[in-house]
Each structure stands twice: as structure tokens, then as C-alpha cells.
Amino acid sequence: MDEPAEVRVGRGQRLNEALKEDLELYAVAELEERIAMLRAEIDRVQGQIERKQAGRAAADALFSPRS
């Protein structure tokens, strides 16, 4: 028989699913760990934004007309 096709997960879908989880099921230590992971993810995303902004600024400086 054919193997089932691998289901592709859309961008941000896993995060959206995590945001809908029932937090009542977690212990305090697990919730604190979750907060730490979310803060680390925020730092990672902010770093990526800064890298993209720096790249854009460099490209703008290189390709913008000089006055």
C-alpha cells in the first residue's frame, strides 16, 4: 500500500495551536518553563527583525540615489 502523504504545516500553524492549549493541564513548573521558552523565542524573533532591518538599510544605502 502507499504510504500516506506527509502533511505540510503552514507558517505559524504550530504556534497558533500552542496558543490554544488548555493551560489548566500544566503544573506551575511547566508553565514557568513555557514562559522561558516563549521569551527565548521572542528574543530570537527580535534578532531576526534587527538583521532584516540592517540588511534593508544596507541595501537602501547602496542602491539609493546620491544627492
N, CA, C, O and CB atoms as a CASP TS submission, in Angstrom:
PFRMAT TS
TARGET T0000
AUTHOR 0000-0000-0000
METHOD Language model
MODEL 1
PARENT N/A
ATOM      1  N   MET     1       0.828  -1.190   0.000  1.00  0.00           N
ATOM      2  CA  MET     1       0.000   0.000   0.000  1.00  0.00           C
ATOM      3  C   MET     1       0.876   1.260   0.000  1.00  0.00           C
ATOM      4  O   MET     1       2.032   1.245   0.423  1.00  0.00           O
ATOM      5  CB  MET     1      -0.944  -0.005   1.215  1.00  0.00           C
ATOM      6  N   ASP     2       0.295   2.309  -0.475  1.00  0.00           N
ATOM      7  CA  ASP     2       1.015   3.575  -0.498  1.00  0.00           C
ATOM      8  C   ASP     2       1.073   4.168   0.897  1.00  0.00           C
ATOM      9  O   ASP     2       0.134   4.059   1.686  1.00  0.00           O
ATOM     10  CB  ASP     2       0.355   4.561  -1.471  1.00  0.00           C
ATOM     11  N   GLU     3       2.195   4.794   1.174  1.00  0.00           N
ATOM     12  CA  GLU     3       2.344   5.495   2.444  1.00  0.00           C
ATOM     13  C   GLU     3       1.527   6.790   2.367  1.00  0.00           C
ATOM     14  O   GLU     3       1.439   7.399   1.301  1.00  0.00           O
ATOM     15  CB  GLU     3       3.859   5.791   2.762  1.00  0.00           C
ATOM     16  N   PRO     4       0.937   7.209   3.471  1.00  0.00           N
ATOM     17  CA  PRO     4       0.193   8.482   3.426  1.00  0.00           C
ATOM     18  C   PRO     4       1.144   9.646   3.167  1.00  0.00           C
ATOM     19  O   PRO     4       2.276   9.668   3.651  1.00  0.00           O
ATOM     20  CB  PRO     4      -0.583   8.714   4.750  1.00  0.00           C
ATOM     21  N   ALA     5       0.663  10.592   2.406  1.00  0.00           N
ATOM     22  CA  ALA     5       1.477  11.767   2.093  1.00  0.00           C
ATOM     23  C   ALA     5       1.720  12.561   3.368  1.00  0.00           C
ATOM     24  O   ALA     5       0.853  12.659   4.237  1.00  0.00           O
ATOM     25  CB  ALA     5       0.791  12.654   1.015  1.00  0.00           C
ATOM     26  N   GLU     6       2.909  13.119   3.457  1.00  0.00           N
ATOM     27  CA  GLU     6       3.251  13.933   4.622  1.00  0.00           C
ATOM     28  C   GLU     6       2.450  15.234   4.572  1.00  0.00           C
ATOM     29  O   GLU     6       2.408  15.909   3.544  1.00  0.00           O
ATOM     30  CB  GLU     6       4.784  14.225   4.671  1.00  0.00           C
ATOM     31  N   VAL     7       1.833  15.566   5.667  1.00  0.00           N
ATOM     32  CA  VAL     7       1.017  16.778   5.729  1.00  0.00           C
ATOM     33  C   VAL     7       1.935  17.967   5.997  1.00  0.00           C
ATOM     34  O   VAL     7       2.728  17.959   6.938  1.00  0.00           O
ATOM     35  CB  VAL     7      -0.088  16.664   6.833  1.00  0.00           C
ATOM     36  N   ARG     8       1.812  18.974   5.161  1.00  0.00           N
ATOM     37  CA  ARG     8       2.607  20.190   5.351  1.00  0.00           C
ATOM     38  C   ARG     8       1.915  21.092   6.356  1.00  0.00           C
ATOM     39  O   ARG     8       0.702  21.295   6.296  1.00  0.00           O
ATOM     40  CB  ARG     8       2.821  20.935   4.006  1.00  0.00           C
ATOM     41  N   VAL     9       2.679  21.617   7.257  1.00  0.00           N
ATOM     42  CA  VAL     9       2.161  22.526   8.277  1.00  0.00           C
ATOM     43  C   VAL     9       2.419  23.948   7.802  1.00  0.00           C
ATOM     44  O   VAL     9       3.539  24.292   7.423  1.00  0.00           O
ATOM     45  CB  VAL     9       2.823  22.263   9.679  1.00  0.00           C
ATOM     46  N   GLY    10       1.380  24.769   7.824  1.00  0.00           N
ATOM     47  CA  GLY    10       1.507  26.151   7.380  1.00  0.00           C
ATOM     48  C   GLY    10       2.327  26.983   8.348  1.00  0.00           C
ATOM     49  O   GLY    10       2.494  26.626   9.514  1.00  0.00           O
ATOM     50  N   ARG    11       2.831  28.092   7.848  1.00  0.00           N
ATOM     51  CA  ARG    11       3.611  29.002   8.690  1.00  0.00           C
ATOM     52  C   ARG    11       2.796  29.446   9.890  1.00  0.00           C
ATOM     53  O   ARG    11       1.656  29.891   9.756  1.00  0.00           O
ATOM     54  CB  ARG    11       4.077  30.225   7.884  1.00  0.00           C
ATOM     55  N   GLY    12       3.389  29.320  11.050  1.00  0.00           N
ATOM     56  CA  GLY    12       2.752  29.785  12.270  1.00  0.00           C
ATOM     57  C   GLY    12       1.646  28.884  12.789  1.00  0.00           C
ATOM     58  O   GLY    12       1.061  29.169  13.834  1.00  0.00           O
ATOM     59  N   GLN    13       1.347  27.802  12.080  1.00  0.00           N
ATOM     60  CA  GLN    13       0.242  26.935  12.499  1.00  0.00           C
ATOM     61  C   GLN    13       0.518  26.285  13.859  1.00  0.00           C
ATOM     62  O   GLN    13      -0.368  26.213  14.711  1.00  0.00           O
ATOM     63  CB  GLN    13      -0.006  25.851  11.445  1.00  0.00           C
ATOM     64  N   ARG    14       1.741  25.819  14.051  1.00  0.00           N
ATOM     65  CA  ARG    14       2.067  25.189  15.333  1.00  0.00           C
ATOM     66  C   ARG    14       1.984  26.188  16.484  1.00  0.00           C
ATOM     67  O   ARG    14       1.536  25.846  17.578  1.00  0.00           O
ATOM     68  CB  ARG    14       3.465  24.572  15.280  1.00  0.00           C
ATOM     69  N   LEU    15       2.418  27.421  16.233  1.00  0.00           N
ATOM     70  CA  LEU    15       2.321  28.453  17.261  1.00  0.00           C
ATOM     71  C   LEU    15       0.861  28.725  17.590  1.00  0.00           C
ATOM     72  O   LEU    15       0.498  28.850  18.759  1.00  0.00           O
ATOM     73  CB  LEU    15       3.021  29.748  16.805  1.00  0.00           C
ATOM     74  N   ASN    16       0.018  28.816  16.559  1.00  0.00           N
ATOM     75  CA  ASN    16      -1.403  29.047  16.791  1.00  0.00           C
ATOM     76  C   ASN    16      -2.023  27.910  17.601  1.00  0.00           C
ATOM     77  O   ASN    16      -2.861  28.141  18.473  1.00  0.00           O
ATOM     78  CB  ASN    16      -2.139  29.205  15.460  1.00  0.00           C
ATOM     79  N   GLU    17      -1.607  26.695  17.307  1.00  0.00           N
ATOM     80  CA  GLU    17      -2.112  25.549  18.068  1.00  0.00           C
ATOM     81  C   GLU    17      -1.651  25.617  19.517  1.00  0.00           C
ATOM     82  O   GLU    17      -2.422  25.318  20.428  1.00  0.00           O
ATOM     83  CB  GLU    17      -1.652  24.229  17.430  1.00  0.00           C
ATOM     84  N   ALA    18      -0.400  26.008  19.735  1.00  0.00           N
ATOM     85  CA  ALA    18       0.131  26.116  21.096  1.00  0.00           C
ATOM     86  C   ALA    18      -0.607  27.189  21.895  1.00  0.00           C
ATOM     87  O   ALA    18      -0.806  27.046  23.101  1.00  0.00           O
ATOM     88  CB  ALA    18       1.632  26.429  21.060  1.00  0.00           C
ATOM     89  N   LEU    19      -1.007  28.255  21.221  1.00  0.00           N
ATOM     90  CA  LEU    19      -1.711  29.342  21.905  1.00  0.00           C
ATOM     91  C   LEU    19      -3.108  28.931  22.360  1.00  0.00           C
ATOM     92  O   LEU    19      -3.690  29.559  23.244  1.00  0.00           O
ATOM     93  CB  LEU    19      -1.807  30.551  20.994  1.00  0.00           C
ATOM     94  N   LYS    20      -3.637  27.883  21.757  1.00  0.00           N
ATOM     95  CA  LYS    20      -4.984  27.429  22.101  1.00  0.00           C
ATOM     96  C   LYS    20      -4.981  26.293  23.118  1.00  0.00           C
ATOM     97  O   LYS    20      -6.044  25.808  23.507  1.00  0.00           O
ATOM     98  CB  LYS    20      -5.710  26.986  20.855  1.00  0.00           C
ATOM     99  N   GLU    21      -3.788  25.863  23.556  1.00  0.00           N
ATOM    100  CA  GLU    21      -3.709  24.757  24.507  1.00  0.00           C
ATOM    101  C   GLU    21      -4.367  25.127  25.831  1.00  0.00           C
ATOM    102  O   GLU    21      -4.360  26.287  26.241  1.00  0.00           O
ATOM    103  CB  GLU    21      -2.250  24.354  24.738  1.00  0.00           C
ATOM    104  N   ASP    22      -4.927  24.136  26.481  1.00  0.00           N
ATOM    105  CA  ASP    22      -5.529  24.320  27.796  1.00  0.00           C
ATOM    106  C   ASP    22      -4.414  24.355  28.841  1.00  0.00           C
ATOM    107  O   ASP    22      -3.813  23.325  29.147  1.00  0.00           O
ATOM    108  CB  ASP    22      -6.558  23.185  28.110  1.00  0.00           C
ATOM    109  N   LEU    23      -4.144  25.528  29.379  1.00  0.00           N
ATOM    110  CA  LEU    23      -3.054  25.689  30.339  1.00  0.00           C
ATOM    111  C   LEU    23      -3.397  25.096  31.706  1.00  0.00           C
ATOM    112  O   LEU    23      -2.517  24.921  32.549  1.00  0.00           O
ATOM    113  CB  LEU    23      -2.710  27.162  30.488  1.00  0.00           C
ATOM    114  N   GLU    24      -4.624  24.802  31.913  1.00  0.00           N
ATOM    115  CA  GLU    24      -5.076  24.205  33.179  1.00  0.00           C
ATOM    116  C   GLU    24      -4.397  22.854  33.405  1.00  0.00           C
ATOM    117  O   GLU    24      -4.262  22.411  34.545  1.00  0.00           O
ATOM    118  CB  GLU    24      -6.618  24.036  33.183  1.00  0.00           C
ATOM    119  N   LEU    25      -3.975  22.210  32.337  1.00  0.00           N
ATOM    120  CA  LEU    25      -3.387  20.881  32.427  1.00  0.00           C
ATOM    121  C   LEU    25      -1.925  20.903  32.877  1.00  0.00           C
ATOM    122  O   LEU    25      -1.372  19.851  33.200  1.00  0.00           O
ATOM    123  CB  LEU    25      -3.493  20.192  31.094  1.00  0.00           C
ATOM    124  N   TYR    26      -1.294  22.065  32.905  1.00  0.00           N
ATOM    125  CA  TYR    26       0.131  22.189  33.220  1.00  0.00           C
ATOM    126  C   TYR    26       0.367  22.515  34.689  1.00  0.00           C
ATOM    127  O   TYR    26      -0.430  23.206  35.323  1.00  0.00           O
ATOM    128  CB  TYR    26       0.766  23.261  32.352  1.00  0.00           C
ATOM    129  N   ALA    27       1.468  22.009  35.215  1.00  0.00           N
ATOM    130  CA  ALA    27       1.910  22.350  36.561  1.00  0.00           C
ATOM    131  C   ALA    27       2.620  23.706  36.513  1.00  0.00           C
ATOM    132  O   ALA    27       2.968  24.191  35.437  1.00  0.00           O
ATOM    133  CB  ALA    27       2.851  21.243  37.144  1.00  0.00           C
ATOM    134  N   VAL    28       2.827  24.303  37.663  1.00  0.00           N
ATOM    135  CA  VAL    28       3.472  25.618  37.731  1.00  0.00           C
ATOM    136  C   VAL    28       4.859  25.568  37.093  1.00  0.00           C
ATOM    137  O   VAL    28       5.215  26.465  36.329  1.00  0.00           O
ATOM    138  CB  VAL    28       3.576  26.097  39.196  1.00  0.00           C
ATOM    139  N   ALA    29       5.638  24.546  37.393  1.00  0.00           N
ATOM    140  CA  ALA    29       6.984  24.432  36.822  1.00  0.00           C
ATOM    141  C   ALA    29       6.927  24.345  35.303  1.00  0.00           C
ATOM    142  O   ALA    29       7.772  24.920  34.616  1.00  0.00           O
ATOM    143  CB  ALA    29       7.707  23.205  37.392  1.00  0.00           C
ATOM    144  N   GLU    30       5.952  23.641  34.783  1.00  0.00           N
ATOM    145  CA  GLU    30       5.804  23.525  33.333  1.00  0.00           C
ATOM    146  C   GLU    30       5.406  24.860  32.716  1.00  0.00           C
ATOM    147  O   GLU    30       5.861  25.204  31.624  1.00  0.00           O
ATOM    148  CB  GLU    30       4.766  22.453  32.984  1.00  0.00           C
ATOM    149  N   LEU    31       4.568  25.603  33.405  1.00  0.00           N
ATOM    150  CA  LEU    31       4.170  26.921  32.919  1.00  0.00           C
ATOM    151  C   LEU    31       5.356  27.882  32.931  1.00  0.00           C
ATOM    152  O   LEU    31       5.519  28.683  32.010  1.00  0.00           O
ATOM    153  CB  LEU    31       3.022  27.484  33.771  1.00  0.00           C
ATOM    154  N   GLU    32       6.179  27.804  33.967  1.00  0.00           N
ATOM    155  CA  GLU    32       7.376  28.655  34.035  1.00  0.00           C
ATOM    156  C   GLU    32       8.349  28.300  32.915  1.00  0.00           C
ATOM    157  O   GLU    32       8.971  29.186  32.330  1.00  0.00           O
ATOM    158  CB  GLU    32       8.071  28.510  35.410  1.00  0.00           C
ATOM    159  N   GLU    33       8.481  27.021  32.618  1.00  0.00           N
ATOM    160  CA  GLU    33       9.339  26.583  31.516  1.00  0.00           C
ATOM    161  C   GLU    33       8.781  27.090  30.186  1.00  0.00           C
ATOM    162  O   GLU    33       9.534  27.497  29.302  1.00  0.00           O
ATOM    163  CB  GLU    33       9.463  25.038  31.498  1.00  0.00           C
ATOM    164  N   ARG    34       7.490  27.061  30.059  1.00  0.00           N
ATOM    165  CA  ARG    34       6.834  27.548  28.834  1.00  0.00           C
ATOM    166  C   ARG    34       7.108  29.033  28.650  1.00  0.00           C
ATOM    167  O   ARG    34       7.397  29.480  27.540  1.00  0.00           O
ATOM    168  CB  ARG    34       5.307  27.287  28.883  1.00  0.00           C
ATOM    169  N   ILE    35       7.018  29.797  29.732  1.00  0.00           N
ATOM    170  CA  ILE    35       7.309  31.235  29.673  1.00  0.00           C
ATOM    171  C   ILE    35       8.753  31.463  29.236  1.00  0.00           C
ATOM    172  O   ILE    35       9.020  32.332  28.405  1.00  0.00           O
ATOM    173  CB  ILE    35       7.053  31.904  31.048  1.00  0.00           C
ATOM    174  N   ALA    36       9.680  30.691  29.788  1.00  0.00           N
ATOM    175  CA  ALA    36      11.090  30.834  29.421  1.00  0.00           C
ATOM    176  C   ALA    36      11.295  30.543  27.929  1.00  0.00           C
ATOM    177  O   ALA    36      12.043  31.247  27.251  1.00  0.00           O
ATOM    178  CB  ALA    36      11.968  29.891  30.275  1.00  0.00           C
ATOM    179  N   MET    37      10.636  29.519  27.435  1.00  0.00           N
ATOM    180  CA  MET    37      10.762  29.186  26.014  1.00  0.00           C
ATOM    181  C   MET    37      10.161  30.282  25.138  1.00  0.00           C
ATOM    182  O   MET    37      10.721  30.625  24.097  1.00  0.00           O
ATOM    183  CB  MET    37      10.082  27.841  25.717  1.00  0.00           C
ATOM    184  N   LEU    38       9.021  30.829  25.557  1.00  0.00           N
ATOM    185  CA  LEU    38       8.390  31.896  24.793  1.00  0.00           C
ATOM    186  C   LEU    38       9.256  33.155  24.784  1.00  0.00           C
ATOM    187  O   LEU    38       9.363  33.831  23.760  1.00  0.00           O
ATOM    188  CB  LEU    38       7.009  32.211  25.365  1.00  0.00           C
ATOM    189  N   ARG    39       9.874  33.470  25.925  1.00  0.00           N
ATOM    190  CA  ARG    39      10.774  34.636  25.976  1.00  0.00           C
ATOM    191  C   ARG    39      11.980  34.429  25.064  1.00  0.00           C
ATOM    192  O   ARG    39      12.415  35.359  24.385  1.00  0.00           O
ATOM    193  CB  ARG    39      11.246  34.898  27.425  1.00  0.00           C
ATOM    194  N   ALA    40      12.519  33.214  25.048  1.00  0.00           N
ATOM    195  CA  ALA    40      13.646  32.917  24.164  1.00  0.00           C
ATOM    196  C   ALA    40      13.220  33.052  22.702  1.00  0.00           C
ATOM    197  O   ALA    40      13.992  33.530  21.870  1.00  0.00           O
ATOM    198  CB  ALA    40      14.194  31.496  24.437  1.00  0.00           C
ATOM    199  N   GLU    41      12.008  32.637  22.394  1.00  0.00           N
ATOM    200  CA  GLU    41      11.501  32.757  21.024  1.00  0.00           C
ATOM    201  C   GLU    41      11.307  34.220  20.651  1.00  0.00           C
ATOM    202  O   GLU    41      11.599  34.617  19.523  1.00  0.00           O
ATOM    203  CB  GLU    41      10.175  31.988  20.867  1.00  0.00           C
ATOM    204  N   ILE    42      10.820  35.021  21.583  1.00  0.00           N
ATOM    205  CA  ILE    42      10.668  36.460  21.330  1.00  0.00           C
ATOM    206  C   ILE    42      12.031  37.076  21.031  1.00  0.00           C
ATOM    207  O   ILE    42      12.158  37.863  20.093  1.00  0.00           O
ATOM    208  CB  ILE    42      10.004  37.172  22.545  1.00  0.00           C
ATOM    209  N   ASP    43      13.051  36.731  21.813  1.00  0.00           N
ATOM    210  CA  ASP    43      14.406  37.247  21.577  1.00  0.00           C
ATOM    211  C   ASP    43      14.913  36.825  20.200  1.00  0.00           C
ATOM    212  O   ASP    43      15.532  37.619  19.492  1.00  0.00           O
ATOM    213  CB  ASP    43      15.374  36.752  22.674  1.00  0.00           C
ATOM    214  N   ARG    44      14.651  35.582  19.827  1.00  0.00           N
ATOM    215  CA  ARG    44      15.091  35.069  18.524  1.00  0.00           C
ATOM    216  C   ARG    44      14.399  35.822  17.387  1.00  0.00           C
ATOM    217  O   ARG    44      15.037  36.171  16.394  1.00  0.00           O
ATOM    218  CB  ARG    44      14.803  33.552  18.413  1.00  0.00           C
ATOM    219  N   VAL    45      13.109  36.070  17.529  1.00  0.00           N
ATOM    220  CA  VAL    45      12.353  36.787  16.503  1.00  0.00           C
ATOM    221  C   VAL    45      12.824  38.237  16.413  1.00  0.00           C
ATOM    222  O   VAL    45      12.982  38.770  15.314  1.00  0.00           O
ATOM    223  CB  VAL    45      10.840  36.732  16.805  1.00  0.00           C
ATOM    224  N   GLN    46      13.048  38.879  17.563  1.00  0.00           N
ATOM    225  CA  GLN    46      13.528  40.263  17.556  1.00  0.00           C
ATOM    226  C   GLN    46      14.903  40.362  16.899  1.00  0.00           C
ATOM    227  O   GLN    46      15.180  41.317  16.174  1.00  0.00           O
ATOM    228  CB  GLN    46      13.586  40.817  18.990  1.00  0.00           C
ATOM    229  N   GLY    47      15.756  39.383  17.150  1.00  0.00           N
ATOM    230  CA  GLY    47      17.060  39.360  16.497  1.00  0.00           C
ATOM    231  C   GLY    47      16.936  39.246  14.992  1.00  0.00           C
ATOM    232  O   GLY    47      17.675  39.900  14.256  1.00  0.00           O
ATOM    233  N   GLN    48      16.016  38.427  14.532  1.00  0.00           N
ATOM    234  CA  GLN    48      15.803  38.274  13.084  1.00  0.00           C
ATOM    235  C   GLN    48      15.275  39.561  12.477  1.00  0.00           C
ATOM    236  O   GLN    48      15.685  39.942  11.380  1.00  0.00           O
ATOM    237  CB  GLN    48      14.826  37.121  12.797  1.00  0.00           C
ATOM    238  N   ILE    49      14.376  40.233  13.171  1.00  0.00           N
ATOM    239  CA  ILE    49      13.862  41.521  12.693  1.00  0.00           C
ATOM    240  C   ILE    49      15.006  42.515  12.557  1.00  0.00           C
ATOM    241  O   ILE    49      15.103  43.220  11.553  1.00  0.00           O
ATOM    242  CB  ILE    49      12.776  42.075  13.651  1.00  0.00           C
ATOM    243  N   GLU    50      15.873  42.576  13.565  1.00  0.00           N
ATOM    244  CA  GLU    50      17.003  43.511  13.524  1.00  0.00           C
ATOM    245  C   GLU    50      17.946  43.190  12.364  1.00  0.00           C
ATOM    246  O   GLU    50      18.438  44.104  11.703  1.00  0.00           O
ATOM    247  CB  GLU    50      17.775  43.475  14.854  1.00  0.00           C
ATOM    248  N   ARG    51      18.207  41.903  12.107  1.00  0.00           N
ATOM    249  CA  ARG    51      19.065  41.523  10.986  1.00  0.00           C
ATOM    250  C   ARG    51      18.435  41.917   9.653  1.00  0.00           C
ATOM    251  O   ARG    51      19.124  42.397   8.753  1.00  0.00           O
ATOM    252  CB  ARG    51      19.340  40.017  11.013  1.00  0.00           C
ATOM    253  N   LYS    52      17.143  41.716   9.533  1.00  0.00           N
ATOM    254  CA  LYS    52      16.457  42.077   8.289  1.00  0.00           C
ATOM    255  C   LYS    52      16.447  43.598   8.091  1.00  0.00           C
ATOM    256  O   LYS    52      16.638  44.083   6.975  1.00  0.00           O
ATOM    257  CB  LYS    52      15.013  41.532   8.295  1.00  0.00           C
ATOM    258  N   GLN    53      16.226  44.341   9.170  1.00  0.00           N
ATOM    259  CA  GLN    53      16.229  45.795   9.066  1.00  0.00           C
ATOM    260  C   GLN    53      17.612  46.310   8.701  1.00  0.00           C
ATOM    261  O   GLN    53      17.735  47.246   7.910  1.00  0.00           O
ATOM    262  CB  GLN    53      15.760  46.426  10.374  1.00  0.00           C
ATOM    263  N   ALA    54      18.653  45.712   9.267  1.00  0.00           N
ATOM    264  CA  ALA    54      20.016  46.127   8.953  1.00  0.00           C
ATOM    265  C   ALA    54      20.341  45.815   7.494  1.00  0.00           C
ATOM    266  O   ALA    54      20.977  46.620   6.813  1.00  0.00           O
ATOM    267  CB  ALA    54      21.025  45.431   9.890  1.00  0.00           C
ATOM    268  N   GLY    55      19.909  44.657   7.016  1.00  0.00           N
ATOM    269  CA  GLY    55      20.130  44.303   5.619  1.00  0.00           C
ATOM    270  C   GLY    55      19.405  45.243   4.681  1.00  0.00           C
ATOM    271  O   GLY    55      19.932  45.633   3.639  1.00  0.00           O
ATOM    272  N   ARG    56      18.198  45.601   5.058  1.00  0.00           N
ATOM    273  CA  ARG    56      17.419  46.528   4.229  1.00  0.00           C
ATOM    274  C   ARG    56      18.068  47.908   4.212  1.00  0.00           C
ATOM    275  O   ARG    56      18.141  48.548   3.163  1.00  0.00           O
ATOM    276  CB  ARG    56      15.969  46.631   4.743  1.00  0.00           C
ATOM    277  N   ALA    57      18.541  48.368   5.373  1.00  0.00           N
ATOM    278  CA  ALA    57      19.188  49.669   5.460  1.00  0.00           C
ATOM    279  C   ALA    57      20.469  49.681   4.615  1.00  0.00           C
ATOM    280  O   ALA    57      20.768  50.671   3.948  1.00  0.00           O
ATOM    281  CB  ALA    57      19.504  50.017   6.933  1.00  0.00           C
ATOM    282  N   ALA    58      21.213  48.583   4.648  1.00  0.00           N
ATOM    283  CA  ALA    58      22.437  48.489   3.848  1.00  0.00           C
ATOM    284  C   ALA    58      22.101  48.523   2.355  1.00  0.00           C
ATOM    285  O   ALA    58      22.780  49.197   1.580  1.00  0.00           O
ATOM    286  CB  ALA    58      23.217  47.194   4.195  1.00  0.00           C
ATOM    287  N   ALA    59      21.071  47.810   1.957  1.00  0.00           N
ATOM    288  CA  ALA    59      20.659  47.801   0.547  1.00  0.00           C
ATOM    289  C   ALA    59      20.164  49.170   0.124  1.00  0.00           C
ATOM    290  O   ALA    59      20.484  49.634  -0.970  1.00  0.00           O
ATOM    291  CB  ALA    59      19.567  46.750   0.305  1.00  0.00           C
ATOM    292  N   ASP    60      19.392  49.819   0.970  1.00  0.00           N
ATOM    293  CA  ASP    60      18.902  51.161   0.659  1.00  0.00           C
ATOM    294  C   ASP    60      20.060  52.124   0.497  1.00  0.00           C
ATOM    295  O   ASP    60      20.057  52.950  -0.416  1.00  0.00           O
ATOM    296  CB  ASP    60      17.949  51.659   1.751  1.00  0.00           C
ATOM    297  N   ALA    61      21.063  52.027   1.380  1.00  0.00           N
ATOM    298  CA  ALA    61      22.215  52.922   1.303  1.00  0.00           C
ATOM    299  C   ALA    61      23.019  52.659   0.033  1.00  0.00           C
ATOM    300  O   ALA    61      23.553  53.592  -0.568  1.00  0.00           O
ATOM    301  CB  ALA    61      23.108  52.757   2.542  1.00  0.00           C
ATOM    302  N   LEU    62      23.107  51.412  -0.372  1.00  0.00           N
ATOM    303  CA  LEU    62      23.883  51.059  -1.556  1.00  0.00           C
ATOM    304  C   LEU    62      23.190  51.467  -2.849  1.00  0.00           C
ATOM    305  O   LEU    62      23.837  51.940  -3.784  1.00  0.00           O
ATOM    306  CB  LEU    62      24.151  49.576  -1.571  1.00  0.00           C
ATOM    307  N   PHE    63      21.879  51.284  -2.898  1.00  0.00           N
ATOM    308  CA  PHE    63      21.155  51.492  -4.148  1.00  0.00           C
ATOM    309  C   PHE    63      20.368  52.797  -4.227  1.00  0.00           C
ATOM    310  O   PHE    63      19.770  53.081  -5.266  1.00  0.00           O
ATOM    311  CB  PHE    63      20.228  50.366  -4.360  1.00  0.00           C
ATOM    312  N   SER    64      20.350  53.583  -3.183  1.00  0.00           N
ATOM    313  CA  SER    64      19.588  54.832  -3.254  1.00  0.00           C
ATOM    314  C   SER    64      20.403  55.882  -4.018  1.00  0.00           C
ATOM    315  O   SER    64      21.633  55.898  -3.960  1.00  0.00           O
ATOM    316  CB  SER    64      19.227  55.347  -1.821  1.00  0.00           C
ATOM    317  N   PRO    65      19.696  56.749  -4.727  1.00  0.00           N
ATOM    318  CA  PRO    65      20.408  57.792  -5.473  1.00  0.00           C
ATOM    319  C   PRO    65      21.097  58.761  -4.505  1.00  0.00           C
ATOM    320  O   PRO    65      20.563  59.114  -3.453  1.00  0.00           O
ATOM    321  CB  PRO    65      19.430  58.562  -6.402  1.00  0.00           C
ATOM    322  N   ARG    66      22.270  59.161  -4.893  1.00  0.00           N
ATOM    323  CA  ARG    66      23.025  60.100  -4.031  1.00  0.00           C
ATOM    324  C   ARG    66      22.671  61.530  -4.408  1.00  0.00           C
ATOM    325  O   ARG    66      22.479  61.856  -5.579  1.00  0.00           O
ATOM    326  CB  ARG    66      24.570  59.873  -4.162  1.00  0.00           C
ATOM    327  N   SER    67      22.589  62.376  -3.384  1.00  0.00           N
ATOM    328  CA  SER    67      22.216  63.774  -3.656  1.00  0.00           C
ATOM    329  C   SER    67      23.414  64.681  -3.657  1.00  0.00           C
ATOM    330  O   SER    67      23.275  65.886  -3.870  1.00  0.00           O
ATOM    331  CB  SER    67      21.215  64.267  -2.638  1.00  0.00           C
TER
END
